Amino acid sequence: MKAFLALSRLIDSVNSVVGRAAAWLILVAVVVSAANALIRKLFSMSSNAWLELQWYLFGAVFLLTAGYTLLRNEHVRVDVLSQHFSPRTRIKIEIFGVLLFILPAAIVIMWLSWPIFVDAFIHNEQSSNAGGLIRWPAKLLIPVGFALLVAAAVSHLIKCVAYLLGLCADPTQVADSESSELQLADEISRIATQSERASPRGKS
């Protein structure tokens, strides 16, 4: 079981790095959206490429953070019944849900989306909109995102079994911490402060 827990920690580390990096794409999408709207209003100019870039960025955030969201137990749960059960019973329900729902669905989508990406990549599929972007990067996000979700589900399953064996804490408990939005805001503030201190003006 120690080897499985080590694998779980590795998966969690990968999903944490990818999830935190992908969260910054929200800021990029906001900047692109604001700039596109400003240019359209001021200069009556627009581009399908910029509009599609926004869709790509939002898609990337949704898909690449799915595994990270599961890691942090922030997916929507319906706990009307399970909240009345004992912790061990809830974990058994969790294992049942992962094996019967999350893993099969995620694996099927990952498997079926890969040929779609390959076909788009081979044929260098372009957007049907004038001046739009190539399509294969967006289609690649689907199998990659669901692969991360499959890995996160496997990690979660390992931790659930380990909990029943008394080897780790309850993996369904959400840690008492700041929300993701506040953490992102704190990170932006921290980087801005470091930039000010590193600038010549900040050193004087």
HELIX and SHEET records of a PDB file:
HELIX    1   1 LYS A    2  PHE A   43  1                                  42    
HELIX    2   2 ASN A   48  LEU A   64  1                                  17    
HELIX    3   3 ALA A   66  LEU A   71  1                                   6    
HELIX    4   4 SER A   82  HIS A   84  5                                   3    
HELIX    5   5 PRO A   87  GLY A   97  1                                  11    
HELIX    6   6 VAL A   98  ILE A  102  3                                   5    
HELIX    7   7 LEU A  103  ILE A  122  1                                  20    
HELIX    8   8 TRP A  136  LEU A  164  1                                  29    
HELIX    9   9 SER A  180  ALA A  198  1                                  19    
HELIX   10  10 PRO A  200  LYS A  203  1                                   4    
END                                                                             
